[in-house]
């Protein structure tokens, strides 16, 4: 039996192992440096309150991925949870019913996310309506209309993200809703970020789309939800996305795969014919070597190149990899008694809290980027959803900066002050909290990324090395995209082909993206 060493037990690595076992006779051995599976898509459990790292909607346009999700988390005895049944469902669970038997493992959720700016809520994606006009004021709206007409009449050459956005929204709307927030997320001004980011994440969204969507709603015309930013429903595992990856882990082990947790790949060993012969990994008890017929890597490209030191990586390629930019991520989980903002929408929620799954914080006087309301993702994430609100305050940062180096208790106090400053909570309503740090959460499209093609070309010359996943390809992929890169890698291996283009073509299709307009 041949062996494939898979580096990383995130969505891509686990999917690669699953498909190797399903479609080939190659044995997968996963090496994961952490002690939990799922990568960025894990679920953190803090004293009975589960936290999603970043908020992961289960949406895909790929039938194979959708079928795999349903196979791993099938319905158990009743239809999926509906918002109208939410209160009754929680009563059943609290009354002693087995939560595993109350409904489907996947919940049907309504996608509600808004922008918080000027201490008001705005629709997201930005939409035309009386609420938007009232909150912005007539003078701002006039400026938005005028600048959009200018953008229509005179298109800019798209040299950077600022050009990309102005062409689609006009300068004024870009300045209000995109410029400062993008800088908050990426630590760079949009003019210093490549237009590739726009083509990856906000393709197909523009004022013309917003106007079309508004008119179709107003005239009650059935809409084709071709752009995912406008899609209003999604599925979500009842206990968070980690539930699915833990299930896939169990399947991989049951099918004969191996997963070595708490182990980090430190060296990829060159073979005698230009390929890789094995992997050296480090655990608590020292270093070990594993021979490999194939190496499938989802580790960050910058780290991957260093593990190839014995392979003779060209200096230029190594320099590009060392300078590839990433954005790190911190989440402050806060369990609170109540919110100070009222639910002024028609959406019904348990406890009558705001209905948003997440809220984009546009306010320039705080560093907070996004606010998750985990009650609205799934009531199962919260120990007492009828009386407590479980929040995730998301901050975008860099390893070593002021926020990253804060002690947990100091960071929690800082996060509470920020949320109180913009009127969402009062500090005396906070019961407890936790802090989660995620390194290299967001591969970025600036700096040496402009020369990334040279790195890719070099890595593709190593015949039995396959780069998959978000960090493995330095691409801002969603879960389904990461899974598809793994599926493509397995099928290239199975075919015996040396052509790896299919791996890199995932998440580049013109009409595919599960876009997320701002982060």
C-alpha positions in Angstrom: 0.0 0.0 0.0 1.3 3.4 -0.9 1.3 6.2 1.6 0.3 9.9 1.4 1.4 12.2 4.1 -1.1 15.0 4.6 0.0 18.1 6.5 -2.9 19.7 8.3 -6.2 18.4 9.6 -8.4 21.3 8.5 -11.2 21.0 5.9 -8.7 20.4 3.0 -6.5 17.9 4.8 -9.4 15.9 6.2 -11.2 15.9 2.8 -8.0 14.7 1.1 -7.7 11.8 3.6 -11.4 10.9 3.2 -11.2 10.8 -0.6 -7.9 8.8 -0.7 -9.6 6.2 1.4 -12.8 6.3 -0.6 -11.4 6.4 -4.2 -7.9 4.8 -4.0 -5.8 2.2 -2.1 -3.4 4.9 -0.8 -3.2 5.1 3.0 -3.4 8.7 4.3 -1.4 9.8 7.4 -2.4 13.3 8.6 0.1 15.3 10.6 -1.6 18.1 12.6 0.4 20.4 14.9 -2.7 21.4 16.9 -4.7 19.2 19.3 -8.0 19.8 17.5 -9.2 19.3 14.0 -10.9 21.8 11.7 -8.3 24.5 11.4 -10.0 27.9 11.0 -13.3 26.0 10.8 -13.0 24.5 14.3 -15.5 25.1 17.1 -14.2 26.2 20.5 -16.1 25.1 23.6 -15.8 27.6 26.5 -17.7 26.3 29.5 -20.6 25.0 27.5 -20.7 27.9 25.1 -19.4 27.0 21.6 -17.7 29.6 19.4 -17.2 29.6 15.7 -13.9 31.1 14.6 -15.0 33.8 12.0 -18.5 32.5 11.3 -18.8 29.8 8.7 -21.9 29.6 6.5 -22.4 26.2 4.9 -23.2 27.2 1.4 -21.8 25.7 -1.8 -22.7 25.6 -5.5 -21.0 22.3 -5.8 -23.3 19.3 -5.6 -20.6 16.8 -4.6 -19.6 18.9 -1.6 -23.2 19.4 -0.6 -23.8 15.7 -0.7 -20.8 15.0 1.4 -21.9 17.4 4.1 -25.3 15.7 4.2 -23.7 12.3 4.3 -21.5 13.2 7.3 -24.3 15.0 9.2 -27.5 13.3 8.1 -31.0 14.2 9.4 -31.9 12.4 12.6 -35.6 11.9 12.9 -37.2 15.2 12.1 -37.1 18.1 9.7 -34.4 20.8 10.0 -35.0 23.5 12.5 -37.1 26.4 11.3 -37.1 29.9 12.9 -40.8 29.6 13.8 -40.1 26.4 15.8 -37.1 27.7 17.6 -38.7 28.5 20.9 -40.6 25.2 21.0 -37.4 23.3 20.0 -35.4 24.8 22.9 -38.3 24.0 25.3 -38.0 20.3 24.2 -34.3 20.2 24.8 -34.5 21.9 28.2 -37.4 19.5 29.1 -35.0 16.6 28.9 -35.4 15.5 25.2 -32.3 14.2 23.6 -31.1 17.1 21.4 -29.6 14.6 18.9 -33.1 13.4 18.2 -35.0 16.7 18.2 -34.2 17.8 14.6 -31.7 17.6 11.8 -28.0 18.0 12.5 -28.0 20.8 9.9 -30.1 23.7 10.8 -31.7 25.9 8.1 -30.7 29.5 9.1 -31.7 32.9 7.8 -28.7 35.0 6.7 -29.0 38.3 8.5 -26.0 40.5 8.7 -25.9 44.3 8.9 -23.5 47.2 9.1 -23.2 49.3 12.2 -22.2 52.8 11.4 -23.0 56.2 12.8 -24.6 54.2 15.7 -27.2 53.0 13.2 -27.8 49.7 11.4 -27.5 49.6 7.6 -28.4 46.7 5.4 -25.6 44.4 4.2 -24.8 44.2 1.4 -25.5 47.9 1.0 -29.0 48.2 -0.3 -31.2 51.0 -1.5 -34.1 51.8 0.9 -35.6 54.4 3.2 -33.5 53.1 6.1 -30.3 53.7 4.2 -31.4 57.2 3.0 -32.6 58.2 6.5 -29.5 57.0 8.3 -27.1 58.6 5.8 -29.0 61.8 5.1 -29.9 63.4 1.8 -26.6 65.2 1.4 -24.6 62.0 1.6 -27.0 60.2 -0.7 -26.7 63.0 -3.3 -22.9 62.7 -3.1 -23.2 58.9 -3.5 -25.4 59.2 -6.6 -23.2 61.8 -8.2 -19.9 60.0 -7.6 -21.4 56.7 -9.0 -22.4 58.5 -12.2 -18.9 59.7 -12.5 -17.6 56.1 -12.0 -20.0 54.9 -14.7 -18.9 57.5 -17.2 -15.2 57.2 -16.6 -13.8 53.8 -15.5 -10.5 53.6 -13.8 -7.8 51.2 -14.8 -7.9 48.5 -12.1 -4.4 48.6 -10.6 -5.5 48.0 -7.0 -8.4 47.3 -4.8 -9.4 51.0 -4.5 -9.8 51.2 -8.3 -11.8 48.0 -8.3 -14.2 49.2 -5.7 -14.6 52.7 -7.1 -15.5 51.3 -10.5 -18.4 49.4 -8.9 -19.6 51.7 -6.2 -18.4 55.2 -6.9 -15.9 57.1 -4.8 -18.3 58.4 -2.1 -19.9 55.0 -1.3 -16.4 53.4 -1.3 -15.2 56.0 1.1 -18.2 55.5 3.5 -18.5 51.7 3.6 -15.3 50.2 2.2 -12.1 52.3 2.6 -11.7 52.4 6.4 -13.1 49.0 7.0 -10.8 47.4 4.5 -7.9 49.1 6.1 -9.1 47.9 9.5 -9.3 44.3 8.3 -6.0 44.2 6.3 -3.9 46.8 8.0 -3.3 48.3 4.5 -5.0 51.0 2.5 -7.0 49.5 -0.4 -4.7 51.2 -2.9 -1.9 49.0 -1.5 -3.9 45.8 -2.1 -4.1 44.1 -5.4 -7.3 44.1 -7.5 -7.1 40.3 -7.2 -8.7 40.6 -3.8 -11.8 42.1 -5.3 -12.0 39.5 -8.0 -11.8 36.8 -5.3 -14.2 38.2 -2.8 -16.7 40.7 -4.3 -17.0 39.7 -7.9 -20.3 40.5 -9.3 -21.5 42.9 -6.5 -22.0 46.5 -7.5 -24.6 49.3 -7.3 -26.2 48.0 -10.4 -26.7 44.6 -8.7 -28.0 46.4 -5.6 -30.5 48.4 -7.7 -31.6 45.3 -9.6 -32.1 43.4 -6.3 -34.1 46.3 -4.8 -36.4 46.5 -7.8 -37.0 42.8 -7.9 -37.9 42.9 -4.2 -40.2 45.9 -4.6 -42.0 44.4 -7.6 -42.0 40.9 -6.0 -40.2 39.4 -9.0 -38.7 36.0 -8.3 -35.0 36.5 -8.1 -32.2 34.2 -9.3 -29.7 34.2 -6.4 -26.6 34.0 -8.6 -24.5 36.1 -6.3 -24.0 34.6 -2.8 -23.8 38.0 -1.1 -27.6 38.2 -1.8 -28.4 34.7 -0.7 -30.6 34.7 2.4 -30.6 31.1 3.6 -27.8 28.8 4.6 -27.2 25.6 6.5 -25.3 25.3 9.7 -24.4 22.4 12.0 -26.3 22.5 15.2 -23.1 22.4 17.3 -21.0 24.6 15.0 -18.7 23.7 12.0 -16.3 21.7 14.2 -19.0 19.1 14.5 -18.7 18.2 10.8 -14.9 18.1 10.9 -14.9 15.9 14.0 -17.3 13.6 12.2 -15.0 13.5 9.2 -12.0 12.7 11.5 -13.9 9.8 12.9 -14.7 8.5 9.4 -11.1 8.8 8.3 -10.0 6.8 11.3 -12.7 4.2 10.9 -11.7 3.7 7.3 -8.1 3.0 8.2 -6.4 6.4 8.0 -4.1 7.8 10.6 -4.1 11.2 12.3 -1.1 12.2 14.4 -2.1 15.2 16.6 0.2 17.6 18.3 2.9 16.9 15.6 4.5 19.5 13.3 6.1 18.8 9.9 9.6 20.3 10.0 11.3 18.9 6.9 10.3 17.4 3.6 13.0 15.0 2.4 14.1 15.0 -1.2 14.1 11.7 -3.1 16.5 10.5 -5.8 14.5 11.5 -8.8 13.3 15.0 -8.0 10.4 13.9 -5.9 9.8 13.8 -2.1 10.8 10.7 -0.2 9.3 11.5 3.2 8.5 13.9 6.0 10.2 14.6 9.3 7.8 15.7 12.0 8.3 16.8 15.5 6.2 15.7 18.5 6.6 16.0 22.2 8.8 13.0 22.3 11.2 14.1 19.6 11.5 13.8 15.8 10.3 11.0 13.6 10.5 10.2 9.9 7.7 8.9 7.7 8.3 7.7 4.2 5.9 9.0 1.6 4.8 8.3 -1.9 2.8 11.5 -2.0 2.9 14.7 0.1 -0.3 16.8 0.3 0.3 20.1 2.1 -2.2 22.6 3.5 0.5 24.4 5.6 1.2 28.0 4.9 3.4 28.4 1.8 6.0 30.5 3.7 6.5 27.5 6.1 6.3 24.9 3.4 9.3 26.4 1.5 11.4 26.3 4.7 10.6 22.6 5.1 12.1 22.1 1.6 15.4 23.5 2.6 17.2 20.2 1.7 15.5 20.3 -1.7 17.4 23.5 -2.8 14.7 26.1 -3.1 15.8 29.0 -5.3 16.7 32.1 -3.4 14.1 34.2 -5.3 11.3 31.8 -4.6 12.3 31.6 -0.9 12.3 35.4 -0.6 8.9 35.7 -2.2 7.5 33.1 0.2 9.1 34.7 3.3 7.4 37.9 2.5 3.9 36.6 1.7 1.5 38.6 3.9 -1.0 37.2 6.3 -3.5 38.7 8.6 -3.9 37.2 12.1 -7.1 37.0 14.0 -8.3 37.4 17.6 -11.8 36.7 19.0 -13.0 37.8 22.4 -16.0 35.6 23.4 -18.3 37.4 25.9 -21.3 35.9 27.7 -23.6 38.7 28.5 -27.0 39.1 30.2 -28.5 41.4 27.6 -27.8 43.8 24.7 -28.5 47.5 24.8 -29.6 47.5 21.2 -33.2 46.6 20.5 -34.6 44.3 17.9 -36.4 46.8 15.7 -36.9 44.3 12.8 -39.7 42.0 11.9 -37.5 38.9 12.6 -38.4 36.9 15.7 -35.6 35.7 17.9 -35.3 33.8 21.1 -35.1 36.5 23.8 -36.0 39.2 21.3 -32.3 40.1 20.7 -31.2 41.5 17.4 -31.5 38.9 14.6 -28.0 39.3 13.1 -25.7 36.4 12.7 -22.9 38.9 12.5 -22.5 42.7 12.4 -19.8 44.6 10.5 -18.6 47.4 12.9 -17.8 50.4 10.7 -17.4 52.8 13.5 -13.9 54.5 13.1 -13.5 55.1 16.9 -13.1 51.3 17.7 -10.7 48.6 16.4 -13.5 46.0 16.5 -14.1 44.7 13.1 -17.0 42.3 13.3 -19.4 41.1 16.0 -20.9 37.6 16.0 -24.1 36.8 17.8 -23.8 33.0 18.2 -27.4 32.6 19.5 -28.5 33.4 16.0 -26.2 30.8 14.3 -27.6 28.0 16.5 -29.2 28.0 20.0 -27.1 24.9 20.7 -23.9 27.0 20.7 -25.2 28.7 23.9 -25.6 27.0 27.3 -28.6 29.1 28.2 -29.9 30.7 25.0 -33.2 31.9 26.5 -31.4 34.1 29.1 -27.8 34.8 27.8 -26.3 36.2 24.7 -23.0 34.7 23.5 -21.0 37.2 21.5 -17.8 37.0 19.5 -15.8 40.2 19.0 -13.5 39.8 16.1 -10.2 41.7 15.7 -7.8 41.6 12.8 -4.2 42.0 13.8 -0.6 40.9 13.3 1.5 38.6 15.5 3.6 40.7 17.8 1.5 43.8 17.6 -0.1 45.5 20.7 -3.3 43.5 20.6 -1.7 40.2 20.0 0.6 40.6 23.0 -2.1 41.6 25.4 -2.7 39.3 28.3 -6.1 37.6 27.9 -7.7 39.5 30.8 -6.5 42.8 29.5 -7.7 42.0 26.0 -11.2 41.1 27.3 -11.4 44.3 29.3 -10.4 46.2 26.1 -13.0 44.5 24.1 -15.7 45.2 26.7 -14.8 48.9 26.7 -15.1 49.1 22.9 -18.5 47.4 22.8 -19.7 49.6 25.6 -18.3 52.7 23.8 -20.5 52.1 20.8 -23.6 51.4 22.9 -24.1 47.7 22.3 -23.6 46.5 25.9 -22.9 47.8 29.4 -19.8 46.4 31.2 -21.8 45.2 34.2 -23.8 42.8 32.1 -20.7 40.7 31.2 -20.6 37.4 33.0 -17.4 35.8 31.6 -15.3 35.6 28.5 -12.4 33.9 26.7 -9.8 34.8 24.0 -8.9 32.8 20.9 -5.9 33.6 18.7 -5.6 32.3 15.2 -2.3 32.7 13.3 -2.3 33.3 9.5 -6.1 33.3 9.4 -6.3 35.4 6.2 -3.8 35.1 3.3 -3.4 38.6 1.9 -3.1 39.9 -1.7 -0.4 42.5 -1.4 3.4 42.7 -1.0 5.2 39.8 -2.6 1.9 38.2 -3.6 2.3 39.9 -7.0 5.1 37.4 -7.7 3.3 34.4 -6.3 3.1 32.7 -9.7 6.8 32.0 -9.4 6.3 30.2 -6.2 3.5 28.1 -7.6 5.5 27.3 -10.7 8.4 26.1 -8.6 6.2 24.0 -6.3 4.5 22.3 -9.2 7.8 21.0 -10.4 8.0 18.7 -7.4 6.0 15.8 -8.9 4.5 14.2 -5.8 3.8 17.5 -3.9 0.2 18.8 -3.9 -0.8 22.2 -2.4 -4.3 22.4 -1.1 -6.6 24.6 1.0 -6.6 28.2 2.1 -3.0 28.5 3.3 -1.7 25.8 1.1 -2.5 27.9 -1.9 -2.3 31.3 -0.2 -5.8 32.0 -1.5 -8.8 33.4 0.4 -10.9 30.2 0.0 -14.1 29.2 1.8 -14.6 25.8 3.2 -16.1 24.3 0.1 -13.3 25.7 -2.0 -10.7 24.2 0.3 -12.5 20.8 0.1 -12.6 21.0 -3.7 -8.8 21.6 -3.9 -8.4 18.4 -1.9 -10.8 16.4 -4.1 -8.9 17.6 -7.2 -5.6 16.7 -5.7 -6.8 13.1 -5.0 -8.1 12.8 -8.6 -4.9 14.1 -10.1 -3.0 11.5 -8.0 -5.4 8.8 -9.0 -5.1 9.6 -12.7 -1.3 9.5 -12.6 -1.1 12.9 -14.3 1.5 15.5 -13.5 -0.8 18.3 -14.5 -1.8 20.1 -11.3 -3.7 23.0 -12.9 -7.1 21.7 -11.7 -6.0 22.3 -8.1 -5.2 25.9 -8.7 -8.3 26.6 -10.8 -10.7 26.1 -7.8 -12.3 29.4 -6.8 -11.4 31.2 -10.0 -14.6 30.5 -11.9 -16.4 33.7 -12.9 -19.8 32.6 -11.5 -18.7 30.4 -8.6 -17.8 32.6 -5.7 -19.4 32.5 -2.3 -18.6 36.2 -2.0 -18.2 38.0 1.3 -18.2 41.7 0.5 -16.0 43.0 3.3 -14.0 40.3 5.0 
